[in-house]
Protein backbone atom coordinates (compact mmCIF):
# COMPACT_ATOMS: atom_id res chain seq x y z
CA UNK A 1 0.00 0.00 0.00
CA UNK A 2 1.54 3.36 -1.03
CA UNK A 3 1.78 6.33 1.33
CA UNK A 4 -1.06 8.22 -0.31
CA UNK A 5 -3.45 5.27 -0.03
CA UNK A 6 -2.38 4.68 3.57
CA UNK A 7 -3.22 8.27 4.42
CA UNK A 8 -6.66 7.95 2.82
CA UNK A 9 -7.41 4.75 4.76
CA UNK A 10 -6.22 6.32 8.04
CA UNK A 11 -8.41 9.37 7.45
CA UNK A 12 -11.41 7.17 6.72
CA UNK A 13 -10.89 5.17 9.92
CA UNK A 14 -10.55 8.38 11.96
CA UNK A 15 -13.70 9.82 10.40
CA UNK A 16 -15.66 6.66 11.19
CA UNK A 17 -14.56 6.79 14.84
CA UNK A 18 -15.41 10.46 15.09
CA UNK A 19 -18.84 9.88 13.56
CA UNK A 20 -19.55 7.20 16.17
CA UNK A 21 -18.89 9.69 18.95
CA UNK A 22 -20.51 12.76 17.45
CA UNK A 23 -18.22 14.17 14.77
CA UNK A 24 -14.65 15.47 14.48
CA UNK A 25 -14.99 18.09 17.24
CA UNK A 26 -15.78 15.32 19.73
CA UNK A 27 -12.76 13.18 18.83
CA UNK A 28 -9.60 13.42 20.95
CA UNK A 29 -6.66 12.02 18.97
CA UNK A 30 -5.14 8.97 20.63
CA UNK A 31 -7.59 8.92 23.53
CA UNK A 32 -7.98 6.58 25.28
CA UNK A 33 -4.81 4.51 24.93
CA UNK A 34 -4.91 2.89 28.40
CA UNK A 35 -7.55 1.78 30.95
CA UNK A 36 -9.79 4.42 32.53
CA UNK A 37 -10.56 4.42 36.27
CA UNK A 38 -14.19 5.07 37.20
CA UNK A 39 -14.49 6.12 40.84
CA UNK A 40 -17.67 5.27 42.76
CA UNK A 41 -17.67 7.22 46.06
CA UNK A 42 -19.92 4.65 47.76
CA UNK A 43 -19.85 0.97 48.71
CA UNK A 44 -20.71 -1.64 46.05
CA UNK A 45 -24.38 -2.31 45.37
CA UNK A 46 -25.78 1.22 45.61
CA UNK A 47 -27.28 3.36 42.85
CA UNK A 48 -23.97 4.96 41.81
CA UNK A 49 -22.24 1.58 41.73
CA UNK A 50 -25.05 0.02 39.69
CA UNK A 51 -24.96 2.92 37.24
CA UNK A 52 -21.20 2.62 36.83
CA UNK A 53 -21.17 -1.13 36.26
CA UNK A 54 -24.13 -0.94 33.87
CA UNK A 55 -22.31 1.28 31.36
CA UNK A 56 -18.76 -0.09 31.49
CA UNK A 57 -19.29 -2.97 28.99
CA UNK A 58 -20.71 -0.60 26.34
CA UNK A 59 -17.99 2.00 27.03
CA UNK A 60 -15.32 -0.64 26.51
CA UNK A 61 -16.82 -1.56 23.13
CA UNK A 62 -17.19 2.06 22.06
CA UNK A 63 -13.76 3.31 23.10
CA UNK A 64 -11.66 0.16 22.96
CA UNK A 65 -10.29 0.38 26.49
CA UNK A 66 -11.18 -1.18 29.84
CA UNK A 67 -13.11 0.96 32.34
CA UNK A 68 -12.21 -0.14 35.87
CA UNK A 69 -14.74 0.60 38.64
CA UNK A 70 -13.03 1.59 41.88
CA UNK A 71 -15.15 2.02 45.02
CA UNK A 72 -13.89 4.77 47.35
CA UNK A 73 -16.61 5.13 50.02
CA UNK A 74 -16.58 7.36 53.07
CA UNK A 75 -17.55 10.77 54.44
CA UNK A 76 -20.87 10.79 52.54
CA UNK A 77 -18.99 10.41 49.21
CA UNK A 78 -16.42 13.16 49.97
CA UNK A 79 -13.44 10.77 49.96
CA UNK A 80 -14.10 9.60 46.41
CA UNK A 81 -15.02 13.09 45.22
CA UNK A 82 -11.81 14.53 46.67
CA UNK A 83 -9.83 11.82 44.88
CA UNK A 84 -11.41 12.87 41.58
CA UNK A 85 -10.80 16.57 42.25
CA UNK A 86 -7.10 15.85 42.83
CA UNK A 87 -6.68 13.47 39.88
CA UNK A 88 -4.74 14.42 36.77
CA UNK A 89 -7.24 16.05 34.35
CA UNK A 90 -6.44 13.82 31.39
CA UNK A 91 -9.63 11.77 31.03
CA UNK A 92 -8.22 8.65 32.67
CA UNK A 93 -10.03 9.21 35.97
CA UNK A 94 -13.77 9.82 36.08
CA UNK A 95 -16.52 9.39 38.65
CA UNK A 96 -20.19 8.60 38.92
CA UNK A 97 -21.78 10.36 41.87
CA UNK A 98 -25.17 11.19 43.32
CA UNK A 99 -27.34 14.22 44.02
CA UNK A 100 -25.57 14.35 47.38
CA UNK A 101 -22.08 14.24 45.88
CA UNK A 102 -22.69 16.88 43.23
CA UNK A 103 -25.31 19.18 44.81
CA UNK A 104 -26.43 18.68 48.41
CA UNK A 105 -23.00 18.35 50.05
CA UNK A 106 -21.96 21.83 48.91
CA UNK A 107 -24.57 23.40 51.18
CA UNK A 108 -24.77 20.72 53.85
CA UNK A 109 -21.20 20.70 55.15
CA UNK A 110 -19.52 23.54 56.97
CA UNK A 111 -16.20 22.38 55.54
CA UNK A 112 -15.92 20.14 52.49
CA UNK A 113 -12.75 18.65 50.99
CA UNK A 114 -13.94 19.38 47.44
CA UNK A 115 -16.18 21.91 45.69
CA UNK A 116 -18.87 20.42 43.41
CA UNK A 117 -19.29 23.71 41.53
CA UNK A 118 -15.58 24.36 40.91
CA UNK A 119 -13.66 21.07 40.85
CA UNK A 120 -15.35 19.11 38.06
CA UNK A 121 -16.24 19.05 34.39
CA UNK A 122 -19.70 17.52 34.06
CA UNK A 123 -20.19 14.84 31.40
CA UNK A 124 -23.82 13.71 31.58
CA UNK A 125 -26.65 13.23 34.04
CA UNK A 126 -27.04 9.49 33.74
CA UNK A 127 -30.27 8.47 35.45
CA UNK A 128 -32.93 9.76 37.81
CA UNK A 129 -35.73 8.28 39.88
CA UNK A 130 -38.41 9.82 42.08
CA UNK A 131 -39.03 9.27 45.73
CA UNK A 132 -42.38 8.11 46.99
CA UNK A 133 -44.03 9.39 50.15
CA UNK A 134 -45.00 6.29 52.11
CA UNK A 135 -46.73 5.81 55.45
CA UNK A 136 -46.65 3.00 57.98
CA UNK A 137 -49.66 0.67 57.81
CA UNK A 138 -50.81 1.78 61.28
CA UNK A 139 -50.57 5.51 60.54
CA UNK A 140 -54.03 7.14 60.26
CA UNK A 141 -53.33 9.23 57.14
CA UNK A 142 -53.80 7.59 53.73
CA UNK A 143 -53.54 10.71 51.55
CA UNK A 144 -51.32 13.79 51.42
CA UNK A 145 -54.20 16.00 52.56
CA UNK A 146 -54.84 13.74 55.55
CA UNK A 147 -51.11 13.76 56.45
CA UNK A 148 -50.92 17.56 56.36
CA UNK A 149 -54.12 17.85 58.38
CA UNK A 150 -52.86 15.35 60.97
CA UNK A 151 -49.47 17.10 61.21
CA UNK A 152 -51.10 20.48 61.81
CA UNK A 153 -53.40 19.08 64.46
CA UNK A 154 -50.49 17.26 66.13
CA UNK A 155 -47.55 19.67 65.79
CA UNK A 156 -44.11 18.12 66.05
CA UNK A 157 -45.43 14.58 66.44
CA UNK A 158 -45.21 13.08 62.94
CA UNK A 159 -41.94 11.13 62.60
CA UNK A 160 -40.13 11.18 59.23
CA UNK A 161 -37.68 8.31 58.72
CA UNK A 162 -34.71 8.82 56.39
CA UNK A 163 -31.54 7.05 55.30
CA UNK A 164 -29.46 9.75 56.98
CA UNK A 165 -29.14 13.47 57.59
CA UNK A 166 -28.65 15.29 54.30
CA UNK A 167 -29.90 12.43 52.15
CA UNK A 168 -32.40 13.17 49.39
CA UNK A 169 -35.17 11.44 51.38
CA UNK A 170 -34.38 13.55 54.47
CA UNK A 171 -34.33 16.80 52.51
CA UNK A 172 -37.49 15.82 50.63
CA UNK A 173 -39.21 15.62 54.02
CA UNK A 174 -37.77 19.01 55.03
CA UNK A 175 -38.94 20.56 51.77
CA UNK A 176 -42.38 18.97 52.18
CA UNK A 177 -42.82 20.52 55.61
CA UNK A 178 -41.66 23.88 54.28
CA UNK A 179 -44.13 23.73 51.39
CA UNK A 180 -47.05 22.63 53.61
CA UNK A 181 -46.12 24.80 56.60
CA UNK A 182 -46.33 21.77 58.85
CA UNK A 183 -43.96 20.27 61.41
CA UNK A 184 -42.48 16.89 62.19
CA UNK A 185 -39.54 15.03 63.72
CA UNK A 186 -36.69 13.71 61.57
CA UNK A 187 -35.48 10.21 62.44
CA UNK A 188 -32.23 9.50 60.53
CA UNK A 189 -31.02 5.93 60.06
CA UNK A 190 -27.81 4.48 58.71
CA UNK A 191 -29.22 3.58 55.33
CA UNK A 192 -32.62 3.16 53.75
CA UNK A 193 -33.04 -0.50 54.66
CA UNK A 194 -33.23 0.14 58.40
CA UNK A 195 -35.60 3.08 57.88
CA UNK A 196 -37.93 0.96 55.74
CA UNK A 197 -37.91 -1.90 58.26
CA UNK A 198 -38.99 0.37 61.10
CA UNK A 199 -41.56 2.03 58.86
CA UNK A 200 -43.14 -1.33 58.04
CA UNK A 201 -43.07 -2.18 61.75
CA UNK A 202 -44.83 1.06 62.65
CA UNK A 203 -42.00 2.46 64.80
CA UNK A 204 -41.98 5.60 62.59
CA UNK A 205 -44.82 7.25 60.67
CA UNK A 206 -43.81 8.34 57.18
CA UNK A 207 -40.84 8.59 54.83
CA UNK A 208 -39.77 9.74 51.37
CA UNK A 209 -38.09 6.62 50.04
CA UNK A 210 -36.64 5.72 46.68
CA UNK A 211 -39.37 4.24 44.53
CA UNK A 212 -37.36 1.14 43.66
CA UNK A 213 -36.66 0.40 47.32
CA UNK A 214 -40.29 0.37 48.49
CA UNK A 215 -42.29 -0.61 45.42
CA UNK A 216 -42.61 -4.30 46.39
CA UNK A 217 -43.65 -3.35 49.95
CA UNK A 218 -46.34 -1.03 48.59
CA UNK A 219 -47.74 -3.70 46.30
CA UNK A 220 -47.70 -6.20 49.17
CA UNK A 221 -49.73 -3.80 51.33
CA UNK A 222 -46.93 -3.38 53.89
CA UNK A 223 -46.69 0.37 53.21
CA UNK A 224 -49.20 2.99 52.09
CA UNK A 225 -48.14 5.11 49.11
CA UNK A 226 -49.40 8.69 49.44
CA UNK A 227 -47.67 10.42 46.52
CA UNK A 228 -44.81 10.37 44.00
CA UNK A 229 -42.26 13.20 43.95
CA UNK A 230 -41.75 13.03 40.16
CA UNK A 231 -43.30 15.21 37.47
CA UNK A 232 -45.54 12.32 36.35
CA UNK A 233 -47.10 9.25 37.89
CA UNK A 234 -44.93 6.14 38.05
CA UNK A 235 -45.79 3.50 35.46
CA UNK A 236 -45.65 0.75 38.09
CA UNK A 237 -47.88 2.70 40.52
CA UNK A 238 -50.41 4.38 38.22
CA UNK A 239 -52.95 4.98 40.99
CA UNK A 240 -50.54 6.99 43.16
CA UNK A 241 -50.78 10.75 42.47
CA UNK A 242 -47.85 13.12 42.15
CA UNK A 243 -47.37 15.68 44.90
CA UNK A 244 -48.37 18.34 42.38
CA UNK A 245 -51.66 16.53 41.79
CA UNK A 246 -52.06 16.34 45.56
CA UNK A 247 -51.89 20.13 45.75
CA UNK A 248 -48.24 20.61 46.81
CA UNK A 249 -46.58 23.15 44.50
CA UNK A 250 -42.84 23.27 43.63
CA UNK A 251 -42.26 19.81 45.06
CA UNK A 252 -40.86 17.81 42.13
CA UNK A 253 -37.84 15.92 43.47
CA UNK A 254 -35.65 13.28 41.87
CA UNK A 255 -32.70 11.36 43.18
CA UNK A 256 -30.10 11.20 40.40
CA UNK A 257 -26.67 9.99 39.32
CA UNK A 258 -24.18 11.64 36.98
CA UNK A 259 -20.66 11.43 35.56
CA UNK A 260 -17.82 13.92 35.95
CA UNK A 261 -14.08 14.32 35.36
CA UNK A 262 -11.57 16.69 37.03
CA UNK A 263 -11.70 20.38 36.18
CA UNK A 264 -9.31 21.19 33.36
CA UNK A 265 -9.84 17.98 31.40
CA UNK A 266 -9.41 18.92 27.70
CA UNK A 267 -12.69 19.80 25.97
CA UNK A 268 -12.28 17.17 23.20
CA UNK A 269 -11.90 14.46 25.86
CA UNK A 270 -14.94 15.77 27.76
CA UNK A 271 -17.01 15.70 24.59
CA UNK A 272 -15.78 12.23 23.60
CA UNK A 273 -16.53 10.74 27.00
CA UNK A 274 -19.92 12.43 27.15
CA UNK A 275 -20.93 11.15 23.72
CA UNK A 276 -19.76 7.65 24.60
CA UNK A 277 -21.67 7.72 27.90
CA UNK A 278 -24.85 8.95 26.22
CA UNK A 279 -24.58 6.15 23.66
CA UNK A 280 -23.84 3.55 26.35
CA UNK A 281 -26.79 4.65 28.50
CA UNK A 282 -29.13 4.48 25.50
CA UNK A 283 -27.87 1.06 24.42
CA UNK A 284 -31.06 -1.09 24.55
CA UNK A 285 -29.67 -3.74 26.90
CA UNK A 286 -28.26 -1.13 29.30
CA UNK A 287 -31.40 0.99 29.28
CA UNK A 288 -33.60 -2.06 29.87
CA UNK A 289 -31.44 -3.08 32.84
CA UNK A 290 -31.56 0.37 34.38
CA UNK A 291 -35.31 0.74 33.83
CA UNK A 292 -35.83 -2.64 35.47
CA UNK A 293 -34.15 -1.23 38.57
CA UNK A 294 -36.46 1.78 38.64
CA UNK A 295 -34.18 4.29 36.89
CA UNK A 296 -35.14 6.66 34.09
CA UNK A 297 -32.25 7.26 31.69
CA UNK A 298 -31.47 10.96 31.12
CA UNK A 299 -28.20 10.94 29.10
CA UNK A 300 -27.95 14.69 28.47
CA UNK A 301 -25.09 16.91 27.27
CA UNK A 302 -22.28 18.40 29.39
CA UNK A 303 -23.87 21.84 29.08
CA UNK A 304 -27.29 20.58 30.14
CA UNK A 305 -25.89 18.64 33.08
CA UNK A 306 -23.76 21.56 34.28
CA UNK A 307 -26.77 23.91 34.20
CA UNK A 308 -28.89 21.33 36.03
CA UNK A 309 -26.18 20.81 38.67
CA UNK A 310 -26.07 24.53 39.41
CA UNK A 311 -29.87 24.72 39.67
CA UNK A 312 -29.84 21.78 42.11
CA UNK A 313 -27.10 23.38 44.24
CA UNK A 314 -29.13 26.59 44.53
CA UNK A 315 -32.33 24.76 45.31
CA UNK A 316 -30.91 22.66 48.13
CA UNK A 317 -28.90 25.55 49.52
CA UNK A 318 -32.16 27.43 49.98
CA UNK A 319 -33.86 24.44 51.63
CA UNK A 320 -30.92 23.71 53.93
CA UNK A 321 -30.44 27.36 54.91
CA UNK A 322 -34.14 27.82 55.74
CA UNK A 323 -34.07 24.65 57.88
CA UNK A 324 -30.76 25.66 59.51
CA UNK A 325 -29.14 22.28 58.82
CA UNK A 326 -25.35 22.00 58.77
CA UNK A 327 -22.86 19.21 59.32
CA UNK A 328 -19.19 19.49 60.23
N, C-alpha and C positions, 0 to 999 in steps of 0.2 A: 504494500500500500504506500503510495507516494505521500510526501508531506502535505500537499494541498488537500488530498482526499482525507488524510488523517484529521486535519483541522476541521473539515466539514463534518465528519462523523462526531468529533468531540463537541462541536457546537450544537449538533442535533441532540446529543445525549444531555448536554447541559440545559438546553431549552425544554426537553421533555421533563427533566427533574424540576425545573422552575415552574413549569405549567402545573405540575402536580401540587405544588405548594403555593400557587397563587401568582405566578408570573415572575419575571426577572428581578423586580425590586425586592421580592421576598426571599431571594436565594442568596445565601451567604457562602461564598466560594470555599470549598474544603471543609465545611462544617456539616455534621460532626464527623470527626475522624478518630474518636475514642468514645468509650462508654460515658453516659451522662448519669449523674447522681440525682435522684429525685427524693428530697427530704420530705418526710411526713412528721410533723411536730407532735404526734400523738402515738399512743400504743397501737399495735396491730389490731385490726378488726373494726375500727371506728369508721365514720363516714369519709374522712380524709384518706385513710388507708385504703378503703374500698375503691374510692375514686381513682387513686394513684394506680392501684394494681389492675383496674379495669382497662386503663388506656395504654399501659406499657406494651402489650403485644402488638397493637396496631402502630404505635410509635416506632417500634423496632422495625416493622415492615416498611413504614414510610421513609424513615431516615437512615436505615441500614446500620444502626448501632444499638447496643444494649442499653436499656434504661433501668438502673438499679435503684430499687426502693430502699431507703434507709430511714428507719424510725428513730427519731430523736425526741422522745416525750419529756415533759417536765415544765413546771412553772406556767401552766395553762397555755402551752405552746410557745412560750417565749424562748426556750432553749433552742428549739429547732429554727425559729424565726431569726434569732440572733446569729446562728450559724450561717443562714442564707445571706443575711446582711453583710457578713464579714467575708463571704466567699469571693473568689476572683470572678469579676463580671465578664466571663467569656462564654457563657451558655452551657457550661458543663456541670453546673449546679443549679437546680431549680427546686421549687417546693409547691406542694399543694396544701393549702391551709383553709381555715374555716372563717365564718363571720366573726368569731372571736379573735382569731389571729390577725385578720386584716382590717377590722373595724372597731369592735367593742373594746379591745384591750387598750387602744390609744387613749380612751377617755376613762377607763376603769381603774388603771394603775397610776398611783402617784409618781412612781418611777418605773420606767420600762427600758429594757436593754436594747430595744430596737424601735424604730419609728415607722409604722405602717404607711404613712403618707410620704415619707422621704427616702426610705431605704430600698424600695423595690420598683422594678418595671413590671407592670401587670400584663399577663399574656391572654388569659380568657377566664371568664366566670364559667366554671364547668357545669355544675348542677345546682338545683335548689329544691327544697321541699318545705311545705307549710307545717306549722304546728297545729295541733288540734286541742281545743279546750275541753278537757275531760273532767268528770266529777266521780267521786266515789259512789258506789251503789247505794250506800245508806245516807247520802247527802240529799236534803229535801229538794234542792233546785234541779230541774231537768231542762231548763232553757236559760239563755243568757239573761233575759229579762227577770226571771225568777232569781238568778244568782245575784244580780245587781240589787234587786229589791231586798233580798235576804241580807246582803252585806251592809246595806244602809240601815236596816232595822237592827242589825247586830254588829255595830262598828268594832273593827279590830279583831273579830272572832273567826273570820273565814281563813283557813290555812291553805297556803299555796305551796305545793311541793315543787322542787326544781332539782336539776342535776348538779347544781352548784351556783354560788354567787357569781354573777356576771355572765352566766350562760344565756343562750337565746331564750330558753324557756323561763328563766328567772326574769329577764328584762321584758319579755312579753307580758308577764303578770304585772310588772311595775307599770308598763305602758297602759295596760288594760285598766288598772285602778286610776291612773291619771285621766284617761279618756272618759271613765264613768264616774269620776269624783267619788269613788268608794274607797274603803280601807280593807286591810287584810294583814295577815302575818306570813312572812316568807319562811319556809322551812327548807333550807338547802341540804342536799344529800351529796354523797360522793359518787356521782353517776346517776344516769336515768333509771337503771334497773332497780335500784333500792327505792327510789321515789315511786316508781310504778307499783312495786310490791306493797308498799305501805298505803298507797292510794286504793288499790284493790281491797286491801284489808280494812279500809275505813279509818286508819289512823290519822290521815290528812284528808282535806275536803276536795280540793280541785288542783289542776295542774295544766300547764301548756306543754304538752309533750310532742315529740316528733311523730308525725303521722305513722311512719313505718313501724315505730316501736310499740304503738298501742292499738293498731288496727285490728289485730286478731283478738285482743281483749274486748274491744268494742263489739265486734261481731259475736263474741261468745257471751255478751251480756254482763261481763265483769266490770265494765266501766261505761258511764253514760257520756256520749259525745254531745257537747252543747254547740260547738261552732268550729269552723275551719278558719285559720288565719290567712289563707291565700286569697287571691283576687277572683277565684272561681271555686265552685264546689269540687270536691275530690271525686274522681271517677269511681273509686271503690266505696265511697260513702255518699252516694247521691242525695240522700235524704237529710244530710247534715248541712245547715246553712252556713254561709260565710259570716264573719263578724259584721261586715258591711250590711248584709241582708238582715242581720239581727239588730241593726240600728246603731252600731258603734262605728263612727267615722274615723278615717285616718288610722286604721288599725290593720293594715295589710302587712304581714310579717312572714318572711321566709328565712329558714336556715339555709346556708349556701356554702359551697366549696369553690375555690379558684386556684389558678396557677400563677406563680410569679418567679422572677429571676432577680439577681442583685441589680441595684441601680448602676447605670453605666454600661450595662450589657449592650453591645452594638445593635443599632436599629435593625439591620438585616437579619441578625440572629433572632431578635425578638419577633420579627414578622414571620420568620421561617418556623420557629417553635409554635407560635400562635396558630398559624395555618395548619400545621401538623396536628396540633391538639384538637382544633375544631373538626378536622377530618376524622380523627380517631374517635372523638366523642359521638360523631354522627354515623360511625360505622354501624350497620344494622345489628350485628351481634352485640357490640358494646352497649348501644343504646337500649336494646331489649333487656340486657342484664341490669343496667342501671334503673330502668323503669320498673323492673320486677322487684327492685329493692325500695321502691317508693320515690325515686329521684326523677325530676324533670330536667332533661338536658337543656342547657342554655347555649353554650359554645359561641360566645360573642367575640368581638374584636378587642384588641388591646385598648383602644380609645374608649369603647363602650364600657369595658370593665373598669378602667381607671376612673371614669366619670361616676359610675355606680358606686365604687369604693368610697369616693369622697362624699357622696350623698349619704351613704350608710354611716360614715364616721360622724358627720354632722348630726344626723338623726339621733344616734345613740348617745352622743355627747349631751344633747339637749335633755334626753330622758334621764341619763345618769346624774347630770347636774341638778335637775329639778328634784330628783329623789335623794340627793346628797349621798350617793354611794361612791366609795373609793377604797381601793385596796392598796396595800404597801407593795 
